[in-house]
Amino acid sequence: MTATTHYRAPEGADTAFNRAVRWLADRGVNLAGAQNLTVAGRRTGRPQTVPVNLLAIDGREYLVSPRGNTQWVRNARVAGTVELRRGRRRRTVALTELDPAQRPPIIATYLRKWGWEVGRFLPEGLPVKPTDEELVRHAASIPVFAVGPAL
């Protein structure tokens, strides 16, 4: 999958908020569905951990990156597998990036559930309640991964 150019880095209170959500998820607190994603750094190999929202649709699970081409996205593309964790529950999963044509319905569902939380990270011109046309236009700039069993 080609890398997108959209990326909104955490700034200001985002870093403290992410740290707090990560801390809560480590202790098993389900804060709006947050889990911790840990992936090996593509250059250093050191584990990087970030809170994510795992989306379930019709028995399938997805990870969406409303911030765009983030560090965890770039690392996951190289690693192929990540660890998802909340409290003591851990699992290693394989990630498969979806083609932009497959992303709009998943992004739409994600925004209905978490738009209040992630709306300010979306690409310029994409509202929290987008039309189908807006979703198609911006789908390539919002990475979406299908979550499956690790081999």
trRosetta pair geometry for C-beta under 8 A, 3 or more apart (Angstrom, degrees):
i j d omega theta_ij theta_ji phi_ij phi_ji
1 77 7.1 -119 56 -123 101 118
1 97 4.1 -87 -5 106 153 140
1 98 7.9 55 -96 69 144 25
1 99 7.3 -154 -108 -95 103 48
1 143 7.6 111 127 -126 145 97
2 140 7.8 -1 75 -167 107 108
3 69 5.4 68 -172 -129 90 140
3 74 7.2 28 -118 -100 121 92
3 77 7.8 -73 -84 -34 90 173
4 7 7.8 152 99 -48 88 80
4 68 5.7 -120 97 -165 121 94
4 69 4.8 -169 66 -49 78 111
4 140 5.9 157 -101 141 113 72
4 141 4.5 148 -171 -126 140 50
4 142 7.5 -3 17 -23 175 22
4 143 6.6 -150 10 -49 124 87
5 68 7.7 -39 99 -180 31 138
5 69 6.8 -24 -107 8 7 139
5 141 7.1 -46 53 -121 64 100
6 67 8.0 177 135 148 92 38
6 68 3.4 -145 110 -113 85 141
6 69 6.3 127 71 0 56 88
6 123 4.6 -60 -121 -94 147 103
6 141 3.8 71 0 -175 135 111
6 142 7.2 -28 76 -64 145 55
7 67 6.5 33 -153 149 52 83
7 68 4.3 -126 -81 88 44 123
7 69 4.7 -65 -72 59 105 80
7 70 6.3 151 -138 -76 95 49
8 67 4.6 -117 57 -148 87 80
8 68 6.3 109 4 15 72 110
8 120 7.9 179 168 126 162 71
8 121 4.7 -162 66 -148 145 75
9 67 7.6 102 -74 -176 21 126
9 70 8.0 139 -101 -123 55 82
10 14 3.7 -155 -157 116 85 125
10 15 5.1 122 138 -67 125 69
10 18 6.0 -46 -122 -14 154 142
10 67 7.9 -31 -53 -123 68 153
11 14 5.6 56 46 25 36 124
11 15 7.4 0 -137 -25 9 97
12 15 7.4 171 84 12 24 91
13 16 5.4 -60 -157 45 55 110
13 17 5.7 57 145 -25 81 107
14 17 5.6 -59 -144 39 29 112
14 18 6.1 29 158 -19 66 107
15 18 5.9 -53 -146 36 27 110
15 19 6.4 29 153 -20 62 106
16 19 5.6 -53 -148 35 32 114
16 20 6.4 32 153 -19 65 105
17 20 5.8 -55 -150 36 31 111
17 21 6.3 27 154 -15 66 107
18 21 5.8 -55 -143 40 31 108
18 22 6.0 35 156 -21 65 108
18 50 6.7 -33 -168 -148 125 75
18 51 5.8 -166 -151 23 74 108
19 22 5.7 -55 -147 37 27 114
19 23 6.3 31 153 -22 63 107
20 23 5.7 -54 -149 34 30 113
20 24 6.4 28 154 -17 64 106
21 24 5.7 -54 -147 38 32 111
21 25 6.2 31 155 -17 66 107
21 31 5.8 -133 -134 78 84 143
21 34 5.1 -89 -180 174 112 168
21 51 4.2 -34 114 -41 118 172
22 25 5.9 -56 -145 39 28 109
22 26 6.4 36 153 -25 63 105
22 36 5.6 79 -140 -101 77 113
22 49 6.3 106 -146 129 130 110
22 50 7.2 -80 -86 -144 120 24
22 51 5.0 -130 -71 -47 70 101
23 26 5.7 -52 -152 30 29 116
23 27 6.8 12 153 -6 61 109
24 27 5.9 -70 -156 45 32 103
24 29 3.9 -66 177 63 94 128
24 31 5.2 50 111 -21 145 131
24 34 7.3 65 85 78 109 131
25 28 7.6 71 -170 -60 33 11
25 29 6.6 -89 -74 61 33 73
25 31 6.9 -93 -62 26 80 103
25 34 5.1 -103 -73 117 123 99
25 35 5.7 146 -158 -136 134 28
25 36 4.8 155 109 -34 134 92
25 51 5.8 156 -6 -113 147 103
25 85 7.1 109 144 104 105 74
25 86 5.0 -81 -167 -120 84 76
25 87 7.5 -111 171 -31 48 57
26 36 6.4 35 -66 -24 72 148
26 85 7.4 29 -107 121 56 115
26 87 7.2 97 156 -86 24 33
27 87 6.2 -2 141 -99 21 77
28 86 6.0 91 -124 150 45 79
28 87 2.5 45 -83 -81 87 128
28 88 6.8 -2 -77 2 116 72
28 89 7.7 97 -114 11 89 93
29 87 7.7 128 -5 -60 40 101
30 33 6.6 17 -174 -84 91 28
30 34 7.4 159 -159 44 44 67
30 86 6.7 47 -88 -178 73 147
31 34 4.9 -12 71 24 87 119
32 53 7.0 -44 124 -108 93 115
32 114 6.9 109 161 -110 122 97
32 117 6.6 133 143 -58 162 153
33 53 5.2 62 100 -145 112 85
33 54 6.5 -136 164 48 105 70
33 113 7.8 2 15 158 154 127
33 114 7.8 -99 53 -74 127 119
34 51 4.7 -2 -167 -173 118 116
34 52 7.1 139 -148 69 68 27
34 53 6.1 -51 -92 -85 57 67
34 86 7.5 135 104 -102 59 115
35 51 7.1 150 78 -150 28 67
35 52 6.1 -31 67 65 78 78
35 53 7.8 125 20 -111 78 23
35 54 5.5 13 18 -15 128 116
35 84 5.0 28 138 -173 140 93
35 85 6.3 150 -177 67 93 32
35 86 4.6 -82 -117 -51 83 101
36 49 5.3 5 -178 -171 112 108
36 50 7.2 150 -152 75 67 25
36 51 5.8 -49 -95 -94 61 58
36 52 7.6 107 -136 17 17 79
36 84 7.2 149 78 -157 48 46
36 85 4.8 -28 63 66 99 90
36 86 6.9 149 11 -77 79 55
37 49 6.9 161 81 -148 45 56
37 50 5.6 -22 60 64 95 77
37 51 7.5 121 12 -139 81 12
37 52 4.6 31 -18 1 122 128
37 63 7.2 73 -87 -129 148 147
37 72 5.9 75 101 -160 128 141
37 76 7.9 -25 165 -74 131 125
37 82 5.2 3 -168 161 94 138
37 83 7.2 147 -158 77 45 52
37 84 5.9 -18 -99 -99 67 68
38 47 5.1 4 -176 -171 108 112
38 48 6.9 162 -150 77 58 40
38 49 4.5 -20 -94 -93 84 85
38 82 6.5 155 73 -172 44 83
38 83 4.4 -12 57 58 100 105
38 85 6.8 15 -3 6 111 119
39 47 7.2 146 75 -147 22 64
39 48 5.8 -25 65 59 74 91
39 72 5.8 121 28 -148 133 77
39 75 4.4 131 116 120 126 121
39 76 5.2 -83 -119 -74 160 72
39 79 5.2 -171 -166 27 100 157
39 81 8.0 170 -122 102 86 46
39 82 4.4 -43 -79 -112 95 98
39 83 7.5 -174 -68 22 50 70
40 45 5.3 -17 -175 -154 111 48
40 46 7.2 142 -152 71 65 18
40 47 6.1 -47 -95 -90 53 55
40 48 7.5 98 -159 11 9 84
40 75 6.6 -174 83 -176 45 113
40 79 5.2 140 47 -99 93 130
41 44 4.1 12 90 51 139 90
41 45 5.8 -47 62 6 85 13
41 46 4.9 15 10 53 125 68
41 47 7.4 -127 -17 -70 83 7
41 48 5.3 98 -69 -28 85 113
41 75 5.8 -70 -123 -115 34 126
42 74 6.1 -85 -6 133 145 90
42 75 4.9 -146 -32 -113 92 63
42 77 7.9 -2 -84 66 138 82
42 78 4.1 100 -115 31 110 159
42 79 7.2 -118 -84 -38 77 84
48 71 6.4 -102 161 130 160 120
48 72 6.5 -152 109 -91 120 77
48 75 6.1 178 43 -34 133 173
50 70 7.7 -175 146 143 175 140
50 71 7.7 141 -41 73 145 100
50 72 4.9 -106 35 -55 140 139
52 63 5.7 0 168 -141 143 108
52 72 7.4 -146 -65 122 123 163
52 84 7.7 -81 59 -121 118 97
53 64 7.4 -28 74 48 96 92
53 110 7.4 127 97 -150 124 96
53 113 7.5 173 160 111 140 119
53 114 5.3 97 113 -70 177 161
53 117 7.7 121 -48 80 146 145
53 118 7.9 -111 12 -40 139 134
54 61 5.7 -9 180 -166 103 114
54 62 7.6 145 -164 69 58 40
54 63 6.4 -38 -110 -85 63 77
54 84 6.6 55 -70 -150 138 145
54 147 7.0 -6 -145 -18 105 161
55 61 6.8 143 78 -158 49 59
55 62 4.6 -29 69 64 104 91
55 63 7.3 163 20 -86 89 27
55 64 6.2 28 -2 -6 136 109
55 106 6.9 126 102 -170 146 89
55 109 6.4 122 -174 109 134 110
55 110 5.2 -70 -80 -92 154 87
55 113 6.9 158 -117 46 102 151
56 59 7.4 19 -175 -95 97 9
56 60 7.2 158 -153 80 58 37
56 61 5.3 -29 -96 -97 70 74
56 62 7.9 170 -83 18 24 74
57 60 5.8 -25 70 63 74 88
57 62 6.6 2 14 2 109 118
57 106 6.6 -131 4 -115 155 79
57 109 5.7 68 -87 115 128 172
60 146 6.5 -41 177 -146 118 98
60 147 7.7 146 173 51 71 77
61 93 8.0 -60 86 -156 133 159
61 146 7.5 108 81 -166 56 55
61 147 4.0 -42 96 54 105 122
62 98 7.9 -13 -134 -20 116 133
62 106 5.3 -100 150 -161 174 131
62 110 7.5 -96 97 -67 121 116
62 144 5.9 -7 -175 -173 119 95
62 145 6.5 153 -159 79 65 49
62 146 6.0 -39 -101 -103 77 46
62 147 6.4 -157 -86 -3 21 92
63 95 6.7 -41 34 -124 128 120
63 144 7.3 163 84 -155 50 48
63 145 4.6 -4 55 55 97 104
63 147 6.1 91 -18 -56 94 108
64 106 6.6 180 -78 136 118 102
64 107 6.2 142 -138 -104 138 65
64 110 4.5 -11 22 -114 162 165
64 142 6.5 7 -170 162 94 107
64 143 7.5 160 -154 93 45 56
64 144 5.2 -8 -105 -107 74 81
64 145 8.0 -160 -70 24 35 68
65 68 6.2 -90 125 45 105 6
65 69 7.5 101 117 -74 142 20
65 70 5.4 -143 -163 11 129 112
65 72 7.3 -175 -105 76 125 101
65 73 4.9 -24 -57 -68 170 125
65 142 6.5 180 75 -167 66 62
65 143 4.4 14 37 60 119 97
65 144 7.6 -146 17 -70 74 41
66 110 7.4 -169 -61 134 107 130
66 111 8.0 120 -100 -84 127 84
66 114 8.0 -143 -27 105 144 115
66 118 4.1 92 57 164 162 131
66 121 4.6 92 118 93 102 114
66 122 5.6 -52 -173 -81 101 66
66 142 6.2 -2 -112 -136 43 112
67 70 4.9 56 91 -63 119 117
67 118 7.8 -104 -45 -157 73 105
67 121 4.5 -56 -85 -179 67 127
68 73 7.6 -106 128 14 41 159
68 121 7.8 -149 -8 161 81 93
68 123 6.7 97 -75 -71 115 90
68 141 5.8 -34 -119 169 103 81
68 142 6.6 -76 -95 -98 56 49
68 143 7.1 92 -168 0 33 92
69 73 5.6 -125 -150 83 42 140
69 74 6.5 60 175 -54 83 96
69 143 6.6 103 -90 -26 55 123
70 73 4.7 104 53 4 72 103
70 74 7.1 -139 97 -1 40 87
71 74 5.9 -58 -147 40 32 107
71 75 6.1 29 156 -16 67 110
72 75 5.6 -56 -143 42 31 111
72 76 5.9 34 157 -23 67 108
72 82 7.8 50 -173 -115 100 145
73 76 5.8 -55 -144 36 26 110
73 77 6.5 33 154 -25 61 102
73 143 4.8 114 -140 53 134 161
74 77 5.8 -48 -151 27 31 115
74 78 7.0 22 154 -10 61 105
75 78 6.0 -63 -157 39 34 105
75 79 5.8 17 156 -9 73 116
76 79 5.8 -60 -129 48 32 102
76 80 7.4 138 178 -47 58 11
76 82 5.5 -29 -112 -50 102 123
76 95 5.1 -6 175 58 119 154
76 145 6.8 -61 137 -73 144 160
77 80 7.9 17 174 -65 19 52
77 97 6.7 8 -104 -37 89 137
79 82 6.6 95 97 -68 135 70
80 94 6.1 -20 158 -143 83 83
80 95 6.7 -171 -171 48 35 78
81 92 5.6 28 171 176 121 98
81 93 6.5 170 -150 87 78 34
81 94 5.2 -46 -94 -96 82 56
81 95 7.0 162 -105 5 28 81
81 150 4.9 55 -127 -118 130 115
82 92 7.3 -179 93 -148 28 63
82 93 6.3 -20 62 61 74 82
82 95 6.1 31 5 -25 108 122
83 90 6.0 -8 -174 -168 109 100
83 91 7.1 162 -152 84 64 32
83 92 5.2 -38 -95 -94 72 69
83 93 7.8 131 -113 15 25 74
84 90 7.3 160 83 -152 48 50
84 91 5.7 -13 57 61 91 83
84 93 5.9 11 -2 7 112 122
84 147 7.7 18 -32 -146 146 141
85 89 6.7 162 -148 91 55 58
85 90 4.5 -5 -102 -104 97 80
85 91 7.8 169 -77 21 59 54
86 89 5.5 -2 63 61 74 105
92 150 4.5 -18 119 -12 95 155
93 147 5.0 5 160 -167 146 93
93 148 6.5 140 -171 68 92 31
93 149 6.8 -79 -131 -116 69 21
93 150 5.6 -142 -128 -44 15 89
94 147 7.6 138 74 -161 49 46
94 148 4.9 -32 66 73 98 88
94 149 6.5 14 14 93 104 31
94 150 4.9 144 -40 -100 84 53
94 151 6.4 45 -59 -13 140 80
95 145 4.1 -8 -167 -179 105 139
95 146 7.2 145 -157 70 53 47
95 147 6.3 -23 -101 -101 69 59
95 148 7.8 162 -88 26 23 77
96 145 6.3 137 63 -161 35 77
96 146 4.7 -19 62 56 97 99
96 148 6.4 21 -3 7 112 121
97 143 6.3 -54 -136 -159 110 97
97 144 7.1 113 -155 77 63 49
97 145 5.3 -45 -92 -98 53 77
98 102 4.3 -112 178 82 117 122
98 103 5.5 148 100 -70 124 80
98 106 7.2 107 38 22 166 153
98 144 4.7 -27 38 90 119 101
98 145 6.9 -170 -8 -102 82 23
98 146 6.1 98 -58 -27 98 93
99 102 5.0 86 61 5 79 104
99 103 7.5 -138 95 -24 43 90
100 103 5.5 -47 -150 12 41 123
100 139 4.3 122 -169 115 86 106
100 140 4.1 -14 -106 -81 147 71
101 104 8.0 -37 -174 -1 32 100
101 139 7.3 114 -73 112 20 154
102 106 7.3 29 138 -2 76 122
102 144 7.5 -140 99 83 90 132
103 106 5.6 -80 -156 48 48 108
103 107 5.4 42 157 -24 89 111
103 135 7.8 -159 109 169 85 96
103 139 4.2 147 73 -161 122 107
103 140 8.0 167 33 -64 148 33
103 142 6.5 153 169 82 142 97
103 144 4.5 156 -121 14 100 140
104 107 5.8 -58 -139 38 28 109
104 108 6.1 32 162 -23 66 106
104 132 6.7 63 173 -153 141 69
104 135 3.9 99 -138 135 99 122
104 136 5.5 -16 -75 -71 140 60
104 139 5.3 -64 -60 -84 76 128
105 108 5.5 -51 -146 34 33 116
105 109 6.5 33 156 -17 65 103
106 109 5.9 -53 -150 36 32 109
106 110 6.3 36 150 -21 64 108
106 144 5.3 106 95 -155 139 149
107 110 5.4 -55 -147 38 32 116
107 111 6.2 30 156 -18 67 106
107 135 5.7 165 79 -147 125 108
107 138 8.0 -168 154 95 166 100
107 139 6.5 -149 -5 -113 148 78
107 142 5.6 80 -109 100 132 147
107 144 6.6 -104 -59 -69 86 133
108 111 5.9 -57 -148 38 28 108
108 112 6.5 31 152 -22 63 103
108 130 7.1 -114 -103 63 82 98
108 132 7.9 -12 -77 -99 141 64
108 135 5.8 -26 -61 -100 97 153
109 112 5.7 -51 -150 31 33 113
109 113 6.6 21 155 -10 64 109
110 113 6.1 -69 -155 42 28 104
110 114 6.0 -39 173 39 68 105
110 115 7.9 114 120 -56 62 73
110 118 8.0 -28 148 52 102 147
111 114 6.9 -80 -119 64 24 65
111 115 4.0 51 -174 -73 71 106
111 118 7.6 -110 -111 71 66 110
111 119 7.7 85 -146 -87 95 78
111 128 5.8 173 -172 -171 112 60
111 129 7.2 173 138 -87 125 39
111 130 7.0 54 76 12 172 97
112 115 6.6 25 -70 -12 13 116
114 117 4.8 -51 -174 42 83 114
114 118 5.3 42 132 4 102 112
115 118 6.5 -79 -128 56 28 82
115 119 5.1 54 176 -67 71 98
115 128 3.8 110 179 -168 121 103
115 129 7.0 70 -176 -58 168 63
116 119 6.7 -7 -117 -15 13 116
116 128 7.4 77 -65 -161 38 148
118 121 5.1 -58 -173 37 76 116
118 122 7.0 95 134 -48 85 84
119 122 6.0 -36 -162 -5 41 116
119 127 7.8 -4 -152 -176 107 48
119 128 4.0 -28 -113 -81 119 115
122 126 4.5 -118 157 84 122 109
122 127 7.7 109 90 -144 156 3
122 128 7.2 -168 -12 -79 149 58
122 138 7.6 30 180 167 99 153
122 142 7.5 -18 -137 -84 75 124
123 126 4.9 63 64 6 82 123
123 138 5.1 -176 55 -149 135 119
123 141 4.6 56 -67 109 147 143
123 142 6.9 -114 -16 -53 112 92
125 134 7.5 -155 139 -147 85 105
125 137 8.0 -70 119 112 123 129
125 138 7.2 -177 90 -76 95 124
126 130 5.6 -25 -164 -82 79 133
126 134 5.8 143 -125 165 72 110
126 135 7.8 90 -141 -91 112 46
126 137 8.0 -170 -87 84 97 98
126 138 4.5 19 -79 -59 132 173
126 142 8.0 -133 121 -43 176 128
127 130 5.4 155 61 -76 76 67
127 134 6.9 -4 28 157 83 165
130 134 3.8 -130 -166 88 108 126
130 135 5.0 135 110 -54 132 80
130 138 7.4 -105 -131 33 162 131
131 134 4.7 99 50 5 76 101
131 135 7.1 -137 94 -5 42 86
132 135 5.7 -54 -151 35 33 113
132 136 6.5 33 153 -19 66 104
133 136 5.9 -53 -150 35 31 110
133 137 6.4 31 153 -20 64 109
134 137 5.6 -56 -147 37 32 113
134 138 6.3 4 163 2 67 113
135 138 6.4 -74 -143 50 26 92
135 139 6.0 51 158 -61 66 95
136 139 5.8 -27 -142 -11 28 120
138 141 5.4 -64 -170 43 70 109
138 142 6.3 47 138 -11 92 110
139 142 6.3 -75 -148 44 34 97
